[in-house]
Amino acid sequence: MKVISNNNGRRNYVSDAATDYNWRIGIELRGQTSQSIFDKKSYAFETWDLNNDDLSVPLLGFPKESDWILHGAFSDKTMIRNVLIYELSNQIGMYASRTKYCELVLNGEYQGVYVLF
């Protein structure tokens, strides 16, 4: 997996060099019901070392972790419900996952905008 995050105001392109991560992952579909009903799939992935063991890394400004979620938000066309409530929860001192919008290209095919958890 290659993560590109050009924070200098420049657009990200698939051909750009990796800025945050460029290594191995394990990825799978996520969500029992959503796998069969929703057109836009969600994914769970783990960052791995050479032996396919968990490798904790920071992605897109998040703390080190090895387990990540790419949420497709198919049933929320605004893609803001989860992001908003998690952000509000964190602001009042309650725990909630951090979120960040990203674009996903999987096996060379553009999948759209996702939310990284």
Phi and psi in radians as a Rosetta constraint file:
Dihedral C 1 N 2 CA 2 C 2 CIRCULARHARMONIC -2.096 0.35
Dihedral N 2 CA 2 C 2 N 3 CIRCULARHARMONIC 2.237 0.35
Dihedral C 2 N 3 CA 3 C 3 CIRCULARHARMONIC -1.938 0.35
Dihedral N 3 CA 3 C 3 N 4 CIRCULARHARMONIC 2.200 0.35
Dihedral C 3 N 4 CA 4 C 4 CIRCULARHARMONIC -2.052 0.35
Dihedral N 4 CA 4 C 4 N 5 CIRCULARHARMONIC 2.170 0.35
Dihedral C 4 N 5 CA 5 C 5 CIRCULARHARMONIC -2.456 0.35
Dihedral N 5 CA 5 C 5 N 6 CIRCULARHARMONIC 1.560 0.35
Dihedral C 5 N 6 CA 6 C 6 CIRCULARHARMONIC -1.487 0.35
Dihedral N 6 CA 6 C 6 N 7 CIRCULARHARMONIC 1.678 0.35
Dihedral C 6 N 7 CA 7 C 7 CIRCULARHARMONIC -1.467 0.35
Dihedral N 7 CA 7 C 7 N 8 CIRCULARHARMONIC 0.208 0.35
Dihedral C 7 N 8 CA 8 C 8 CIRCULARHARMONIC -1.664 0.35
Dihedral N 8 CA 8 C 8 N 9 CIRCULARHARMONIC 0.337 0.35
Dihedral C 8 N 9 CA 9 C 9 CIRCULARHARMONIC 1.482 0.35
Dihedral N 9 CA 9 C 9 N 10 CIRCULARHARMONIC -0.066 0.35
Dihedral C 9 N 10 CA 10 C 10 CIRCULARHARMONIC -1.552 0.35
Dihedral N 10 CA 10 C 10 N 11 CIRCULARHARMONIC 2.548 0.35
Dihedral C 10 N 11 CA 11 C 11 CIRCULARHARMONIC -1.157 0.35
Dihedral N 11 CA 11 C 11 N 12 CIRCULARHARMONIC 2.699 0.35
Dihedral C 11 N 12 CA 12 C 12 CIRCULARHARMONIC -1.615 0.35
Dihedral N 12 CA 12 C 12 N 13 CIRCULARHARMONIC 2.427 0.35
Dihedral C 12 N 13 CA 13 C 13 CIRCULARHARMONIC -2.224 0.35
Dihedral N 13 CA 13 C 13 N 14 CIRCULARHARMONIC 2.552 0.35
Dihedral C 13 N 14 CA 14 C 14 CIRCULARHARMONIC -0.995 0.35
Dihedral N 14 CA 14 C 14 N 15 CIRCULARHARMONIC -0.542 0.35
Dihedral C 14 N 15 CA 15 C 15 CIRCULARHARMONIC -1.362 0.35
Dihedral N 15 CA 15 C 15 N 16 CIRCULARHARMONIC -0.157 0.35
Dihedral C 15 N 16 CA 16 C 16 CIRCULARHARMONIC -1.161 0.35
Dihedral N 16 CA 16 C 16 N 17 CIRCULARHARMONIC 2.744 0.35
Dihedral C 16 N 17 CA 17 C 17 CIRCULARHARMONIC -1.231 0.35
Dihedral N 17 CA 17 C 17 N 18 CIRCULARHARMONIC 2.623 0.35
Dihedral C 17 N 18 CA 18 C 18 CIRCULARHARMONIC -1.138 0.35
Dihedral N 18 CA 18 C 18 N 19 CIRCULARHARMONIC 2.432 0.35
Dihedral C 18 N 19 CA 19 C 19 CIRCULARHARMONIC -1.957 0.35
Dihedral N 19 CA 19 C 19 N 20 CIRCULARHARMONIC -0.554 0.35
Dihedral C 19 N 20 CA 20 C 20 CIRCULARHARMONIC -1.926 0.35
Dihedral N 20 CA 20 C 20 N 21 CIRCULARHARMONIC -0.558 0.35
Dihedral C 20 N 21 CA 21 C 21 CIRCULARHARMONIC -2.831 0.35
Dihedral N 21 CA 21 C 21 N 22 CIRCULARHARMONIC 2.467 0.35
Dihedral C 21 N 22 CA 22 C 22 CIRCULARHARMONIC -2.698 0.35
Dihedral N 22 CA 22 C 22 N 23 CIRCULARHARMONIC 1.339 0.35
Dihedral C 22 N 23 CA 23 C 23 CIRCULARHARMONIC -2.740 0.35
Dihedral N 23 CA 23 C 23 N 24 CIRCULARHARMONIC -2.871 0.35
Dihedral C 23 N 24 CA 24 C 24 CIRCULARHARMONIC -1.431 0.35
Dihedral N 24 CA 24 C 24 N 25 CIRCULARHARMONIC 2.600 0.35
Dihedral C 24 N 25 CA 25 C 25 CIRCULARHARMONIC -2.505 0.35
Dihedral N 25 CA 25 C 25 N 26 CIRCULARHARMONIC 2.849 0.35
Dihedral C 25 N 26 CA 26 C 26 CIRCULARHARMONIC -2.012 0.35
Dihedral N 26 CA 26 C 26 N 27 CIRCULARHARMONIC 2.325 0.35
Dihedral C 26 N 27 CA 27 C 27 CIRCULARHARMONIC -2.339 0.35
Dihedral N 27 CA 27 C 27 N 28 CIRCULARHARMONIC 2.525 0.35
Dihedral C 27 N 28 CA 28 C 28 CIRCULARHARMONIC -2.596 0.35
Dihedral N 28 CA 28 C 28 N 29 CIRCULARHARMONIC 2.764 0.35
Dihedral C 28 N 29 CA 29 C 29 CIRCULARHARMONIC -1.144 0.35
Dihedral N 29 CA 29 C 29 N 30 CIRCULARHARMONIC 2.610 0.35
Dihedral C 29 N 30 CA 30 C 30 CIRCULARHARMONIC -2.203 0.35
Dihedral N 30 CA 30 C 30 N 31 CIRCULARHARMONIC 2.441 0.35
Dihedral C 30 N 31 CA 31 C 31 CIRCULARHARMONIC 1.688 0.35
Dihedral N 31 CA 31 C 31 N 32 CIRCULARHARMONIC 1.908 0.35
Dihedral C 31 N 32 CA 32 C 32 CIRCULARHARMONIC -0.995 0.35
Dihedral N 32 CA 32 C 32 N 33 CIRCULARHARMONIC -0.936 0.35
Dihedral C 32 N 33 CA 33 C 33 CIRCULARHARMONIC -1.309 0.35
Dihedral N 33 CA 33 C 33 N 34 CIRCULARHARMONIC -0.764 0.35
Dihedral C 33 N 34 CA 34 C 34 CIRCULARHARMONIC -1.118 0.35
Dihedral N 34 CA 34 C 34 N 35 CIRCULARHARMONIC -0.428 0.35
Dihedral C 34 N 35 CA 35 C 35 CIRCULARHARMONIC -1.066 0.35
Dihedral N 35 CA 35 C 35 N 36 CIRCULARHARMONIC -0.636 0.35
Dihedral C 35 N 36 CA 36 C 36 CIRCULARHARMONIC -1.710 0.35
Dihedral N 36 CA 36 C 36 N 37 CIRCULARHARMONIC -0.386 0.35
Dihedral C 36 N 37 CA 37 C 37 CIRCULARHARMONIC -1.787 0.35
Dihedral N 37 CA 37 C 37 N 38 CIRCULARHARMONIC -0.734 0.35
Dihedral C 37 N 38 CA 38 C 38 CIRCULARHARMONIC -1.448 0.35
Dihedral N 38 CA 38 C 38 N 39 CIRCULARHARMONIC 2.444 0.35
Dihedral C 38 N 39 CA 39 C 39 CIRCULARHARMONIC -1.248 0.35
Dihedral N 39 CA 39 C 39 N 40 CIRCULARHARMONIC -0.578 0.35
Dihedral C 39 N 40 CA 40 C 40 CIRCULARHARMONIC -1.735 0.35
Dihedral N 40 CA 40 C 40 N 41 CIRCULARHARMONIC 2.006 0.35
Dihedral C 40 N 41 CA 41 C 41 CIRCULARHARMONIC -1.474 0.35
Dihedral N 41 CA 41 C 41 N 42 CIRCULARHARMONIC 2.672 0.35
Dihedral C 41 N 42 CA 42 C 42 CIRCULARHARMONIC -1.834 0.35
Dihedral N 42 CA 42 C 42 N 43 CIRCULARHARMONIC 2.701 0.35
Dihedral C 42 N 43 CA 43 C 43 CIRCULARHARMONIC -2.308 0.35
Dihedral N 43 CA 43 C 43 N 44 CIRCULARHARMONIC 2.579 0.35
Dihedral C 43 N 44 CA 44 C 44 CIRCULARHARMONIC -1.963 0.35
Dihedral N 44 CA 44 C 44 N 45 CIRCULARHARMONIC 2.419 0.35
Dihedral C 44 N 45 CA 45 C 45 CIRCULARHARMONIC -2.482 0.35
Dihedral N 45 CA 45 C 45 N 46 CIRCULARHARMONIC 2.702 0.35
Dihedral C 45 N 46 CA 46 C 46 CIRCULARHARMONIC -2.094 0.35
Dihedral N 46 CA 46 C 46 N 47 CIRCULARHARMONIC 2.429 0.35
Dihedral C 46 N 47 CA 47 C 47 CIRCULARHARMONIC -1.488 0.35
Dihedral N 47 CA 47 C 47 N 48 CIRCULARHARMONIC 2.342 0.35
Dihedral C 47 N 48 CA 48 C 48 CIRCULARHARMONIC -2.124 0.35
Dihedral N 48 CA 48 C 48 N 49 CIRCULARHARMONIC 2.742 0.35
Dihedral C 48 N 49 CA 49 C 49 CIRCULARHARMONIC -1.631 0.35
Dihedral N 49 CA 49 C 49 N 50 CIRCULARHARMONIC -2.968 0.35
Dihedral C 49 N 50 CA 50 C 50 CIRCULARHARMONIC -1.107 0.35
Dihedral N 50 CA 50 C 50 N 51 CIRCULARHARMONIC -0.413 0.35
Dihedral C 50 N 51 CA 51 C 51 CIRCULARHARMONIC -1.681 0.35
Dihedral N 51 CA 51 C 51 N 52 CIRCULARHARMONIC 0.222 0.35
Dihedral C 51 N 52 CA 52 C 52 CIRCULARHARMONIC 1.088 0.35
Dihedral N 52 CA 52 C 52 N 53 CIRCULARHARMONIC 0.464 0.35
Dihedral C 52 N 53 CA 53 C 53 CIRCULARHARMONIC -1.639 0.35
Dihedral N 53 CA 53 C 53 N 54 CIRCULARHARMONIC 2.699 0.35
Dihedral C 53 N 54 CA 54 C 54 CIRCULARHARMONIC -0.946 0.35
Dihedral N 54 CA 54 C 54 N 55 CIRCULARHARMONIC 2.404 0.35
Dihedral C 54 N 55 CA 55 C 55 CIRCULARHARMONIC -2.292 0.35
Dihedral N 55 CA 55 C 55 N 56 CIRCULARHARMONIC 1.904 0.35
Dihedral C 55 N 56 CA 56 C 56 CIRCULARHARMONIC -1.304 0.35
Dihedral N 56 CA 56 C 56 N 57 CIRCULARHARMONIC 2.190 0.35
Dihedral C 56 N 57 CA 57 C 57 CIRCULARHARMONIC -2.415 0.35
Dihedral N 57 CA 57 C 57 N 58 CIRCULARHARMONIC 2.673 0.35
Dihedral C 57 N 58 CA 58 C 58 CIRCULARHARMONIC -1.486 0.35
Dihedral N 58 CA 58 C 58 N 59 CIRCULARHARMONIC 2.319 0.35
Dihedral C 58 N 59 CA 59 C 59 CIRCULARHARMONIC -2.128 0.35
Dihedral N 59 CA 59 C 59 N 60 CIRCULARHARMONIC 2.328 0.35
Dihedral C 59 N 60 CA 60 C 60 CIRCULARHARMONIC 0.841 0.35
Dihedral N 60 CA 60 C 60 N 61 CIRCULARHARMONIC 0.680 0.35
Dihedral C 60 N 61 CA 61 C 61 CIRCULARHARMONIC 1.526 0.35
Dihedral N 61 CA 61 C 61 N 62 CIRCULARHARMONIC -0.010 0.35
Dihedral C 61 N 62 CA 62 C 62 CIRCULARHARMONIC -1.424 0.35
Dihedral N 62 CA 62 C 62 N 63 CIRCULARHARMONIC 2.769 0.35
Dihedral C 62 N 63 CA 63 C 63 CIRCULARHARMONIC -1.146 0.35
Dihedral N 63 CA 63 C 63 N 64 CIRCULARHARMONIC 2.886 0.35
Dihedral C 63 N 64 CA 64 C 64 CIRCULARHARMONIC -1.027 0.35
Dihedral N 64 CA 64 C 64 N 65 CIRCULARHARMONIC 2.388 0.35
Dihedral C 64 N 65 CA 65 C 65 CIRCULARHARMONIC -2.830 0.35
Dihedral N 65 CA 65 C 65 N 66 CIRCULARHARMONIC 2.791 0.35
Dihedral C 65 N 66 CA 66 C 66 CIRCULARHARMONIC -1.995 0.35
Dihedral N 66 CA 66 C 66 N 67 CIRCULARHARMONIC -0.303 0.35
Dihedral C 66 N 67 CA 67 C 67 CIRCULARHARMONIC -1.892 0.35
Dihedral N 67 CA 67 C 67 N 68 CIRCULARHARMONIC 2.189 0.35
Dihedral C 67 N 68 CA 68 C 68 CIRCULARHARMONIC -2.341 0.35
Dihedral N 68 CA 68 C 68 N 69 CIRCULARHARMONIC 2.783 0.35
Dihedral C 68 N 69 CA 69 C 69 CIRCULARHARMONIC -2.239 0.35
Dihedral N 69 CA 69 C 69 N 70 CIRCULARHARMONIC 2.382 0.35
Dihedral C 69 N 70 CA 70 C 70 CIRCULARHARMONIC -1.960 0.35
Dihedral N 70 CA 70 C 70 N 71 CIRCULARHARMONIC 1.812 0.35
Dihedral C 70 N 71 CA 71 C 71 CIRCULARHARMONIC -1.601 0.35
Dihedral N 71 CA 71 C 71 N 72 CIRCULARHARMONIC 2.177 0.35
Dihedral C 71 N 72 CA 72 C 72 CIRCULARHARMONIC -1.364 0.35
Dihedral N 72 CA 72 C 72 N 73 CIRCULARHARMONIC -0.352 0.35
Dihedral C 72 N 73 CA 73 C 73 CIRCULARHARMONIC 0.858 0.35
Dihedral N 73 CA 73 C 73 N 74 CIRCULARHARMONIC 0.755 0.35
Dihedral C 73 N 74 CA 74 C 74 CIRCULARHARMONIC -1.074 0.35
Dihedral N 74 CA 74 C 74 N 75 CIRCULARHARMONIC -0.699 0.35
Dihedral C 74 N 75 CA 75 C 75 CIRCULARHARMONIC -1.424 0.35
Dihedral N 75 CA 75 C 75 N 76 CIRCULARHARMONIC -0.115 0.35
Dihedral C 75 N 76 CA 76 C 76 CIRCULARHARMONIC -2.071 0.35
Dihedral N 76 CA 76 C 76 N 77 CIRCULARHARMONIC 1.577 0.35
Dihedral C 76 N 77 CA 77 C 77 CIRCULARHARMONIC -1.120 0.35
Dihedral N 77 CA 77 C 77 N 78 CIRCULARHARMONIC -0.410 0.35
Dihedral C 77 N 78 CA 78 C 78 CIRCULARHARMONIC -1.350 0.35
Dihedral N 78 CA 78 C 78 N 79 CIRCULARHARMONIC -0.364 0.35
Dihedral C 78 N 79 CA 79 C 79 CIRCULARHARMONIC 0.991 0.35
Dihedral N 79 CA 79 C 79 N 80 CIRCULARHARMONIC 0.549 0.35
Dihedral C 79 N 80 CA 80 C 80 CIRCULARHARMONIC -2.087 0.35
Dihedral N 80 CA 80 C 80 N 81 CIRCULARHARMONIC -0.347 0.35
Dihedral C 80 N 81 CA 81 C 81 CIRCULARHARMONIC -0.993 0.35
Dihedral N 81 CA 81 C 81 N 82 CIRCULARHARMONIC -0.993 0.35
Dihedral C 81 N 82 CA 82 C 82 CIRCULARHARMONIC -1.132 0.35
Dihedral N 82 CA 82 C 82 N 83 CIRCULARHARMONIC -0.766 0.35
Dihedral C 82 N 83 CA 83 C 83 CIRCULARHARMONIC -1.052 0.35
Dihedral N 83 CA 83 C 83 N 84 CIRCULARHARMONIC -0.777 0.35
Dihedral C 83 N 84 CA 84 C 84 CIRCULARHARMONIC -1.143 0.35
Dihedral N 84 CA 84 C 84 N 85 CIRCULARHARMONIC -0.852 0.35
Dihedral C 84 N 85 CA 85 C 85 CIRCULARHARMONIC -1.203 0.35
Dihedral N 85 CA 85 C 85 N 86 CIRCULARHARMONIC -0.608 0.35
Dihedral C 85 N 86 CA 86 C 86 CIRCULARHARMONIC -1.181 0.35
Dihedral N 86 CA 86 C 86 N 87 CIRCULARHARMONIC -0.700 0.35
Dihedral C 86 N 87 CA 87 C 87 CIRCULARHARMONIC -1.142 0.35
Dihedral N 87 CA 87 C 87 N 88 CIRCULARHARMONIC -0.778 0.35
Dihedral C 87 N 88 CA 88 C 88 CIRCULARHARMONIC -1.083 0.35
Dihedral N 88 CA 88 C 88 N 89 CIRCULARHARMONIC -0.721 0.35
Dihedral C 88 N 89 CA 89 C 89 CIRCULARHARMONIC -1.053 0.35
Dihedral N 89 CA 89 C 89 N 90 CIRCULARHARMONIC -0.796 0.35
Dihedral C 89 N 90 CA 90 C 90 CIRCULARHARMONIC -1.111 0.35
Dihedral N 90 CA 90 C 90 N 91 CIRCULARHARMONIC -0.646 0.35
Dihedral C 90 N 91 CA 91 C 91 CIRCULARHARMONIC -1.181 0.35
Dihedral N 91 CA 91 C 91 N 92 CIRCULARHARMONIC -0.489 0.35
Dihedral C 91 N 92 CA 92 C 92 CIRCULARHARMONIC -1.668 0.35
Dihedral N 92 CA 92 C 92 N 93 CIRCULARHARMONIC 0.179 0.35
Dihedral C 92 N 93 CA 93 C 93 CIRCULARHARMONIC 1.563 0.35
Dihedral N 93 CA 93 C 93 N 94 CIRCULARHARMONIC 0.136 0.35
Dihedral C 93 N 94 CA 94 C 94 CIRCULARHARMONIC -1.647 0.35
Dihedral N 94 CA 94 C 94 N 95 CIRCULARHARMONIC 2.591 0.35
Dihedral C 94 N 95 CA 95 C 95 CIRCULARHARMONIC -1.293 0.35
Dihedral N 95 CA 95 C 95 N 96 CIRCULARHARMONIC 2.398 0.35
Dihedral C 95 N 96 CA 96 C 96 CIRCULARHARMONIC -2.743 0.35
Dihedral N 96 CA 96 C 96 N 97 CIRCULARHARMONIC 2.644 0.35
Dihedral C 96 N 97 CA 97 C 97 CIRCULARHARMONIC -1.038 0.35
Dihedral N 97 CA 97 C 97 N 98 CIRCULARHARMONIC 2.551 0.35
Dihedral C 97 N 98 CA 98 C 98 CIRCULARHARMONIC -1.372 0.35
Dihedral N 98 CA 98 C 98 N 99 CIRCULARHARMONIC 2.652 0.35
Dihedral C 98 N 99 CA 99 C 99 CIRCULARHARMONIC -2.337 0.35
Dihedral N 99 CA 99 C 99 N 100 CIRCULARHARMONIC 2.687 0.35
Dihedral C 99 N 100 CA 100 C 100 CIRCULARHARMONIC -2.707 0.35
Dihedral N 100 CA 100 C 100 N 101 CIRCULARHARMONIC 2.359 0.35
Dihedral C 100 N 101 CA 101 C 101 CIRCULARHARMONIC -1.290 0.35
Dihedral N 101 CA 101 C 101 N 102 CIRCULARHARMONIC 2.531 0.35
Dihedral C 101 N 102 CA 102 C 102 CIRCULARHARMONIC -2.680 0.35
Dihedral N 102 CA 102 C 102 N 103 CIRCULARHARMONIC 2.889 0.35
Dihedral C 102 N 103 CA 103 C 103 CIRCULARHARMONIC -1.875 0.35
Dihedral N 103 CA 103 C 103 N 104 CIRCULARHARMONIC 2.482 0.35
Dihedral C 103 N 104 CA 104 C 104 CIRCULARHARMONIC -2.024 0.35
Dihedral N 104 CA 104 C 104 N 105 CIRCULARHARMONIC 2.236 0.35
Dihedral C 104 N 105 CA 105 C 105 CIRCULARHARMONIC -2.039 0.35
Dihedral N 105 CA 105 C 105 N 106 CIRCULARHARMONIC 2.074 0.35
Dihedral C 105 N 106 CA 106 C 106 CIRCULARHARMONIC -2.071 0.35
Dihedral N 106 CA 106 C 106 N 107 CIRCULARHARMONIC 2.122 0.35
Dihedral C 106 N 107 CA 107 C 107 CIRCULARHARMONIC 0.922 0.35
Dihedral N 107 CA 107 C 107 N 108 CIRCULARHARMONIC 0.714 0.35
Dihedral C 107 N 108 CA 108 C 108 CIRCULARHARMONIC 1.391 0.35
Dihedral N 108 CA 108 C 108 N 109 CIRCULARHARMONIC 0.021 0.35
Dihedral C 108 N 109 CA 109 C 109 CIRCULARHARMONIC -2.000 0.35
Dihedral N 109 CA 109 C 109 N 110 CIRCULARHARMONIC 2.205 0.35
Dihedral C 109 N 110 CA 110 C 110 CIRCULARHARMONIC -1.154 0.35
Dihedral N 110 CA 110 C 110 N 111 CIRCULARHARMONIC 2.245 0.35
Dihedral C 110 N 111 CA 111 C 111 CIRCULARHARMONIC -1.835 0.35
Dihedral N 111 CA 111 C 111 N 112 CIRCULARHARMONIC -0.310 0.35
Dihedral C 111 N 112 CA 112 C 112 CIRCULARHARMONIC 1.987 0.35
Dihedral N 112 CA 112 C 112 N 113 CIRCULARHARMONIC -2.886 0.35
Dihedral C 112 N 113 CA 113 C 113 CIRCULARHARMONIC -1.513 0.35
Dihedral N 113 CA 113 C 113 N 114 CIRCULARHARMONIC 2.358 0.35
Dihedral C 113 N 114 CA 114 C 114 CIRCULARHARMONIC -2.257 0.35
Dihedral N 114 CA 114 C 114 N 115 CIRCULARHARMONIC 2.915 0.35
Dihedral C 114 N 115 CA 115 C 115 CIRCULARHARMONIC -1.958 0.35
Dihedral N 115 CA 115 C 115 N 116 CIRCULARHARMONIC 2.146 0.35
Dihedral C 115 N 116 CA 116 C 116 CIRCULARHARMONIC -1.512 0.35
Dihedral N 116 CA 116 C 116 N 117 CIRCULARHARMONIC 2.234 0.35
